Amino acid sequence: MARSRAGRDAAGADRGWTDFDGGLVSIGHDGAGFAFDNEGPAHPVMLAPFRIARSLVTNGDWLAFMADGGYRRPELWLSDGWAAVQAHGWTAPDYWRGEGNDWRVFTLAGPQAIDPHAPVRHVSFYEADAFARWSGKRLPTEFEWEHAMKQGTLDNAFDQVWQWTGSAYLPYPGFRATEGTAAEYNGKFMANQMVARGASWATAPGHSRATYRNFFYPHQRWQFMGLRLAEDAPARRSQGTDDLEPFAQALIEGLSASPKAMSPKWFYDAAGSRLFEDITRLPEYYPTRQEAALLAEVSPRLAEAMGEDAVLVEFGSGASEKTEVLLDAAPGVAAYVPIDISETALEEAAVRIRTLYPRLDVRPMAGDFLHPAALPEGLPSGCRVGFFPGSTIGNLDPEEARAFLKDARAMLGEGSLFILGVDLVKDPAVLIAAYDDSAGVTAAFNLNLLERANVEADADFDPSAFHHQALWNADEARIEMHLRARRDQVVEVSGRRFKFREGETLHTENSRKFTPDRVTALAESAGWRVRDLYVGPEPSVALVLLGA
């Protein structure tokens, strides 16, 4: 239950979304640098308000689609797509072999187990469209994709798979084919094909750009093709035209998803924050005290690694309480850069840290630590050291965690260090007790989300009609928190009605637990190497020192 102050909005497996207001945008290559003729000319396109997923659809998502009869339900498919399913006998993405829960994928390295966290590959447009329909979403248009990419909001846009869009491959206004033999290529194929955007890991380096338009027939699956989802903008309040507040928007989106889900960042209104502080003092809730004790023990060794004139950068700094333990042991730290989405918490912490350490250069940065901006100019020249305690990395889904660590490495630069706090896999009974304490404080913390909804989102939840549930998901190595409906009911939120069946849940948090091998694999996938791993006594948490 590590506090995630700036986690992304939940959707599906806690996947983040970015909202765009729409309007008139410029699409296409502007003439600077190389581009193919079909990428231009640049021209205005009017976009309606929309939302697009930051992350790609994963193999795990696809397995859920298959388990729900995705390849056997004609109502999910375009007419030609359903004909293709029947003609080709599709039951899974290309190169997948198996049945039931036993699937493997044939790769360049031979047959491999399906990685549920990796982006799905080798799916046709027809399959991508059916999956989007099953998800209650749609594919983005190529213009939405390009606009979102230019705003820097898409993860893994160029290094994993080409991404299907819902756009037919057609000429832009004013298109003119390249003179000569090249005229036989792009322009001749502008019929009966669909556009894929982005690039894959196998794409030549010179062809990864926001305006690149790849195109394939809708049944083709041979290319490294996947997808990300999009949808129209969330509904507005029925009683007026003003946009919904962010919490109400997120709640409506989460209740519209299947299964219903919310990001844990919405726990922390004033009452939720007080309840979380109470949780950290519970005898069953070990992570806070175990990490504090471990940090006090190993901070002299961390200080030695940091050296003189170091710059400490804390992601999701909150009250900066654990930072004091590290600063006390590391007089070589010359500057501290706390990053947090809450400007109030940031300023309060900065004032306290400046008072306690008057020689320290404190440079607070307000913003989402999952998408960090460049560091302030004029910082000392010593080692840049990232600090991410609290096991908050466990609240991120695997792809999101990799993206965060990769972005942090780019921000901190070569030769930097990163101190990462993680909770370790242990006896499920210990884990469940920590998230479902005997005094009922965690239950009150979870149910407070419904109280917040009634106040801030004009909802009519009856909290007594739900009960708190914590369970251990061994396959995903995570504790899950849910609010489970005690009976069939209909809930209204900002003029929208949502049905709950008895036993149906609102999934409110994931908290992944790690083994040393898993945290090493995560770090290395993001470009870091593990320099040291410090493990505390049972119930164990760990601090991991990473090097760039």
Disulfide bonds with the S-S distance in Angstrom:
none
